[in-house]
Amino acid sequence: IRQNVGYTTEAGGTGSVASGATTATITHGLSKTPSAAQISVIFTEQGTADYGRWWISGITSTQFVVNVSADPGASNLDFSWQAMVL
């Protein structure tokens, strides 16, 4: 289904887990719900504080959530993401 007008199979962007938070909700804009294996997250900075482990949850037809174990601190925790459905 790739490259069909009106059917979005690939998307990407940036996000951030804010200081004082442990989640960031991302709107992916895909035409189909991706699986966890179809979502990639790359952190683009180290938080001021140790944020512990991270994982993806809450995957729906419109959004997914990036979670961390602990508040990343004053610097926030910025990341890039990419998602693709086949």
PyMOL commands that set and color helices and strands:
alter all, ss='L'
color gray80, all
select helices_A, chain A and resi 36-38
alter helices_A, ss='H'
color red, helices_A
select strands_A, chain A and resi 10-17+23-27+39-43+54-57+63-68+77-84
alter strands_A, ss='S'
color yellow, strands_A
deselect
rebuild
show_as cartoon
